[in-house]
Amino acid sequence: MAKSSIKPAPEFNVKDYTYLEVVEECHVEGIINLYRKTYQIYQDDPLQQTSYPYPEVLDPEWIVQTSADRDTIWKVVIDSLTGNIIGSGTLIMDRTHQRAYVRGILVDPDYQGYGVAGYILAAAFKEVIRDYQDIIKIFWTENRTAHRKSQKVAEQCGMRPVALLPNKDYFLEQRESDMLYVLYSMNTMKRRRPTPALVPGVLPIYQVVGRQFRLNPIEAVLPPTIHANGYDVKGAITFDKYLYQYATFTANGKKLQFEINPRTQVAEKTKYSLDIDPITLKTLLKFAFHTLNPHLYYMECYVSAYEPAIQQVFLDVGFQATGYIPAWDVVERQREDVIVMTWVKNYPPLMQMQLTPRATKLANLFLS
C-alpha cells in the first residue's frame, strides 16, 4: 500500500528527491495503486471497471511476467521521502525490426508538472543507447492529444509526430485520439529503401511527414481497379482472459487477422499473408469490415509504402492514410516505409485537441 499521499513541496526536484528502480515483484502493489489513482479506478474487478481499457496492468501476474521479459525494460520512479512509486514507464523492444516502443508513461497526479515523465523517457533512452545501440534504431510512442505536455516532452527528446490515430483510445469514459511519435538513431535513415510507390490518397501525409525528415518529393502512382471476388470467406474469433478478441478471416488460402479490444472498440495489430494478392485482400477486408464494423469504432493497419495496389484496397474499403512512418520495417537488410491506414466511425474536432505546432500541421490534414 502507498505509505502516504503527501504532495511534493513547490521546490521538489525529480533528480534530487527521487530514484529509479527496475520493476520487481515488490513493486507490483505500488504500480497497481498508481494506475488506480491516476485513472480513478475504484472497482476491484479489472474487467468490470470502465476508467482504463487495458485491464492487464491491474493483474499482478501480468506485471511480474512482463517485467521479467528479456525484451522489456520497466522502470519506476520512487519518492525518496515517502517511498511511494510516483511514476512508471515501460520500453518494449522488437529485435526483428530494431524498434523500441515507449509504453505506459504514467505519473502520479500529485507529481505531474515536475518533469517526472521526461525523467523516465530520458533514462530509458540512455539505457537503450548504452546497452542496446546495435539492436534498437527506432524509438516510438503514442501520446494522447488531450495533453500537449506529453507531446512537448517527446519533442524535447527529439521525437517527431508521424501519424494521427483519431479517436483510438478511451480513458475515464471519454474517447480520445493519439499522436504517434518516432525518434531515429544516427544513420538509421541511410538504410531506408528509396522511392516508395504511393497512390494519390497517400501523398498528402507523405508530404507533411516528409518535410520533417527531408524525404525526396515523389509523384503518385495510379493503381489498377481492384474488385473483390466471390471467394468463400471463413471467420473465427477467440478470446483471452482479459477478453481481448482475436479475429481471423481466411479465403483462397490467405489470412487476415485483427486484435480487438472490446472496451475501446478498436481493431488493430492487423496482419495479412505476406504473399496475399489485392483481390483476395479486398475480399477478406470487405467481409471483415462488414462483419466487425457494427461493434467497432476504430480500425488500424500498417501497409507497405511499396505496394500501391494494396494501399488502394484499404482506401477503397473506407480507410484513410493518417500516418506515414519512414524506415519502419526491416526487410532484407533494408528499412522500408509504412503507411498507417485508419478507419474511424467519427472524426474528432480539432478544437478539442491540445497539440504542439508540429502535431497541429499533421492533424490539419484530416480535422477541422
For each residue, the residues with C-beta under 8 A, 3 or more apart:
1: 29 33
2: 5 30 33 82 84 85
3: 82 83 84
4: 82 84
5: 2 110
6: 81 82
7: 110
8: 12 17 79 110 111 114
9: 12
10:
11:
12: 8 9 17 111 114
13: 16 17 114
14: 17 18 77 114 115 116 119
15: 18 119
16: 13
17: 8 12 13 14 79 80 81
18: 14 15 77 78 79 80 86 87 116 119
19: 77 78 80
20: 75 76 77 78 120 123
21: 24 27 75 76 78
22: 67 73 74 75
23: 27 31 63 67 74 75 76 88
24: 21 27 67
25: 28 64
26:
27: 21 23 24 30 31 76 85
28: 25 31 32 60 63 64
29: 1 32 33 60
30: 2 27 33 34 76 84 85
31: 23 27 28 34 35 57 63 76 85 88
32: 28 29 35 36 57 58 60 63
33: 1 2 29 30 36 37 85
34: 30 31 37 38 85 86 87 88 106 108
35: 31 32 38 39 41 52 57 58 106
36: 32 33 39 40 41 42 58
37: 33 34 40 108 109
38: 34 35 106 107 108 109
39: 35 36 51 52 171 172
40: 36 37 51 172
41: 35 36 46 49 51 52 58
42: 36 49 51
43: 46 48 49
44:
45: 48 49
46: 41 43 49 55 56 58 59 242
47: 55 242 243
48: 43 45
49: 41 42 43 45 46 52 55 58
50: 173 263
51: 39 40 41 42 171 172 173
52: 35 39 41 49 55 57 58 171 172
53: 169 170 171 261 263 264
54: 57 261 263
55: 46 47 49 52 58 59 242 243 263
56: 46 59 62 242
57: 31 32 35 52 54 62 63 104
58: 32 35 36 41 46 49 52 55
59: 46 55 56 62 63 242
60: 28 29 32 63 64
61: 64 65
62: 56 57 59 65 66
63: 23 28 31 32 57 59 60 66 67
64: 25 28 60 61 67 68
65: 61 62 68 69
66: 62 63 69 72 74 90
67: 22 23 24 63 64 72 74
68: 64 65 72
69: 65 66 72
70:
71: 92 93 94 95
72: 66 67 68 69 90 91 92 93
73: 22 90 91 93 124 127 128
74: 22 23 66 67 88 89 90 91
75: 20 21 22 23 88 89 120 123 124
76: 20 21 23 27 30 31 85 87 88
77: 14 18 19 20 85 86 87 88 116 119 120
78: 18 19 20 21 83 84 85 86
79: 8 17 18 82 83 84 86 111
80: 17 18 19 83
81: 6 17
82: 2 3 4 6 79
83: 3 78 79 80
84: 2 3 4 30 78 79 108
85: 2 27 30 31 33 34 76 77 78 88 108
86: 18 34 77 78 79 107 108 110 111 116
87: 18 34 76 77 105 106 107 108 111 116 117 119 120
88: 23 31 34 74 75 76 77 85 104 105 106 120
89: 74 75 102 103 104 105 106 117 120 121 124
90: 66 72 73 74 102 103 104
91: 72 73 74 100 101 102 103 124 128
92: 71 72 100 101 103
93: 71 72 73 99 100 101 128 132 135 136
94: 71 97 98 99 100 101
95: 71 98 135
96: 330
97: 94 138 328 329 330
98: 94 95 135 136 137 138 330
99: 93 94 136 137 138 139 140 328
100: 91 92 93 94 128 132 136 138 139 140
101: 91 92 93 94 140 141
102: 89 90 91 105 121 124 139 140 141
103: 89 90 91 92 141
104: 57 88 89 90
105: 87 88 89 102 117 120 121 141 150
106: 34 35 38 87 88 89
107: 38 86 87 111 112 116 117
108: 34 37 38 84 85 86 87 111 112 116
109: 37 38 112
110: 5 7 8 86
111: 8 12 79 86 87 107 108 114 116
112: 107 108 109 116 117
113: 149
114: 8 12 13 14 111
115: 14 118 119
116: 14 18 77 86 87 107 108 111 112 119 120
117: 87 89 105 107 112 120 121 149 150 153
118: 115 121 122 153 156 157
119: 14 15 18 77 87 115 116 122 123
120: 20 75 77 87 88 89 105 116 117 123 124
121: 89 102 105 117 118 124 125 153 154 157
122: 118 119 125 126 157
123: 20 75 119 120 126 127
124: 73 75 89 91 102 120 121 127 128
125: 121 122 128 129 139 157 183
126: 122 123 129 130
127: 73 123 124 130 131 132
128: 73 91 93 100 124 125 131 132 133 136 139
129: 125 126 132 133 185
130: 126 127 133
131: 127 128
132: 93 100 127 128 129 135 136
133: 128 129 130 136 185
134:
135: 93 95 98 132
136: 93 98 99 100 128 132 133 139 185
137: 98 99 184 185 188 335
138: 97 98 99 100 182 183 184 185 188 327 328
139: 99 100 102 125 128 136 159 182 183
140: 99 100 101 102 159 180 181 182 183 325
141: 101 102 103 105 154 159 180 181
142: 165 168 178 179 180 181
143: 147 150 151 154 178 179 180 181
144: 147 150 169 171 176 177 178 179
145: 151 164 176 177 178 179 353 354 355 359 363
146: 176 353 354
147: 143 144 150 151 354
148: 151 152 354 355 356
149: 113 117 152 153
150: 105 117 143 144 147 153 154
151: 143 145 147 148 154 155 161 179 181 355 356 358 359
152: 148 149 155 156 356
153: 117 118 121 149 150 156 157
154: 121 141 143 150 151 157 159 181
155: 151 152 158 159 160 181 356 358
156: 118 152 153
157: 118 121 122 125 153 154 183
158: 155 183
159: 139 140 141 154 155 181 182 183
160: 155 181 182 183 212 213 358
161: 151 164 179 180 181 212 356 358 359 362
162: 180 181 182 209 212 323 324 325 326 340 362
163: 179 180 205 322 323 324 325 340 362
164: 145 161 177 178 179 180 322 323 362 363 365 366 367
165: 142 168 169 177 178 179 180 298 300 322 323 340 342
166: 177 298 322 342 344 347 348 366 367
167: 175 176 177 297 298 344 345 346 347 348
168: 142 165 176 177 178 264 266 268 298 300 342 344
169: 53 144 165 175 176 177 178 264 266
170: 53 173 174 175 176 263 264 265
171: 39 51 52 53 144 174 176
172: 39 40 51 52
173: 50 51 170
174: 170 171
175: 167 169 170 297 348
176: 144 145 146 167 168 169 170 171
177: 144 145 164 165 166 167 168 169 348 353
178: 142 143 144 145 164 165 168 169
179: 142 143 144 145 151 161 163 164 165 355 359 362 363
180: 140 141 142 143 161 162 163 164 165 323 325 340
181: 140 141 142 143 151 154 155 159 160 161 162
182: 138 139 140 159 160 162 325
183: 125 138 139 140 157 158 159 160
184: 137 138 188 189 327
185: 129 133 136 137 138 188
186:
187: 190 191
188: 137 138 184 185 191 192 327 335
189: 184 192 213 326 327 335
190: 187
191: 187 188 327 333 334 335
192: 188 189 326 327 334 335 336 337
193: 196 306 331 334 335 336 337
194: 216
195: 216 218
196: 193 206 218 305 306 337
197: 221 305 306 307 308
198: 202 203 206 218 220 221 305 308 311 339
199: 202 203 220 221 222 223 308 311 312 315
200: 203 220 222
201: 311 312 315 320 321
202: 198 199 205 206 220 305 311 315 321 324 339
203: 198 199 200 206 207 218 220
204: 207 208 321 365
205: 163 202 208 209 321 322 323 324 339 362 365
206: 196 198 202 203 209 210 215 218 305 324
207: 203 204 210 211 217
208: 204 205 211 212 324 361 362 365
209: 162 205 206 212 213 215 323 324 325 326 362
210: 206 207 213 214 215 216 217 324 326
211: 207 208 214 215
212: 160 161 162 208 209 358
213: 160 189 209 210 326
214: 210 211
215: 206 209 210 211 326
216: 194 195 210
217: 207 210
218: 195 196 198 203 206
219:
220: 198 199 200 202 203
221: 197 198 199 308
222: 199 200
223: 199 226 308 309 311 312
224: 309
225:
226: 223 278 279 282 309 312 313 316
227: 279 282
228: 279 282 283 286
229: 252 279 280 282 283
230: 283
231: 251 252 280 283
232: 251
233: 249 250 251 283 284 287
234: 249 250 251
235: 247 248 249 250 287 288 291
236: 247 248
237: 245 246 247 248
238: 245 246
239: 243 244 245 246
240: 243 244 246
241:
242: 46 47 55 56 59
243: 47 55 239 240 262 263
244: 239 240 259 260 261 262
245: 237 238 239 259 260 261 262
246: 237 238 239 240 257 258 259 260
247: 235 236 237 257 258 260 267 288 292
248: 235 236 237 255 256 257
249: 233 234 235 255 256 257 284 287 288 291
250: 233 234 235 253 254 255 256 284
251: 231 232 233 234 254 280 283 284 287
252: 229 231 280 283
253: 250 273
254: 250 251 272 273 275 276 277 280 281 284
255: 248 249 250 271 272 273 284
256: 248 249 250 270 271 272 273 276 281 284 285 288
257: 246 247 248 249 270 271 272
258: 246 247 267 268 269 270 288 292 299
259: 244 245 246 267 268 269
260: 244 245 246 247 266 267 292 295 296
261: 53 54 244 245 264 265 266 268
262: 243 244 245 265 295
263: 50 53 54 55 170 243
264: 53 168 169 170 261 297 298
265: 170 261 262 295 296 297 298
266: 168 169 260 261 296 297 298 299 300
267: 247 258 259 260 270 292 296 298 299 300
268: 168 258 259 261 298 299 300 301
269: 258 259
270: 256 257 258 267 299 300 301 302
271: 255 256 257
272: 254 255 256 257 276 281 284
273: 253 254 255 256 276
274:
275: 254
276: 254 256 272 273 280 281
277: 254 280 281
278: 226 281 282 309 310 312 313
279: 226 227 228 229 282 283
280: 229 231 251 252 254 276 277 283 284
281: 254 256 272 276 277 278 284 285 310 313
282: 226 227 228 229 278 279 285 286 313 316 317
283: 228 229 230 231 233 251 252 279 280 286 287
284: 233 249 250 251 254 255 256 272 280 281 287 288
285: 256 281 282 288 289 313 314 317
286: 228 282 283 289 290 317
287: 233 235 249 251 283 284 290 291
288: 235 247 249 256 258 284 285 291 292
289: 285 286 292 293 299 317 318 343
290: 286 287 293
291: 235 249 287 288
292: 247 258 260 267 288 289 295 296 299
293: 289 290 296
294:
295: 260 262 265 292
296: 260 265 266 267 292 293 299 345
297: 167 175 264 265 266 344 345 346
298: 165 166 167 168 264 265 266 267 268 342 343 344 345
299: 258 266 267 268 270 289 292 296 319 342 343 344
300: 165 168 266 267 268 270 340 341 342 343
301: 268 270 314 319 340 341 342
302: 270 325 328 338 339 340 341
303: 307 310 311 314 338 339 341
304: 307 310 311 329 336 337 338 339
305: 196 197 198 202 206 311 324 336 337 338 339
306: 193 196 197 336 337
307: 197 303 304 310 311
308: 197 198 199 221 223 311 312
309: 223 224 226 278 312 313
310: 278 281 303 304 307 313 314
311: 198 199 201 202 223 303 304 305 307 308 314 315 321 339 341
312: 199 201 223 226 278 308 309 315 316
313: 226 278 281 282 285 309 310 316 317
314: 285 301 303 310 311 317 319 341
315: 199 201 202 311 312 318 319 320 321 341
316: 226 282 312 313
317: 282 285 286 289 313 314 343
318: 289 315 343
319: 299 301 314 315 341 342 343
320: 201 315 341 342 343 366
321: 201 202 204 205 311 315 324 339 340 341
322: 163 164 165 166 205 340 341 342 365 366
323: 162 163 164 165 180 205 209 339 340 342
324: 162 163 202 205 206 208 209 210 305 321 337 338 339 340
325: 140 162 163 180 182 209 302 328 337 338 339 340
326: 162 189 192 209 210 213 215 335 337
327: 138 184 188 189 191 192 335 336 337
328: 97 99 138 302 325 335 336 337 338
329: 97 304 335 336 338
330: 96 97 98 333 334 335 336
331: 193 334 335 336
332:
333: 191 330
334: 191 192 193 330 331
335: 137 188 189 191 192 193 326 327 328 329 330 331
336: 192 193 304 305 306 327 328 329 330 331
337: 192 193 196 304 305 306 324 325 326 327 328
338: 302 303 304 305 324 325 328 329
339: 198 202 205 302 303 304 305 311 321 323 324 325
340: 162 163 165 180 300 301 302 321 322 323 324 325
341: 300 301 302 303 311 314 315 319 320 321 322
342: 165 166 168 298 299 300 301 319 320 322 323
343: 289 298 299 300 317 318 319 320
344: 166 167 168 297 298 299 347
345: 167 296 297 298
346: 167 297
347: 166 167 344 366 367
348: 166 167 175 177 352 353 367
349: 352 367 368
350: 353 360 363 364 367 368
351:
352: 348 349
353: 145 146 177 348 350 363 367
354: 145 146 147 148
355: 145 148 151 179 359 360 363
356: 148 151 152 155 161 359 360
357: 360 361
358: 151 155 160 161 212 361 362
359: 145 151 161 179 355 356 362 363
360: 350 355 356 357 363 364
361: 208 357 358 364
362: 161 162 163 164 179 205 208 209 358 359 365
363: 145 164 179 350 353 355 359 360 366 367
364: 350 360 361 367
365: 164 204 205 208 322 362
366: 164 166 320 322 347 363
367: 164 166 347 348 349 350 353 363 364
368: 349 350
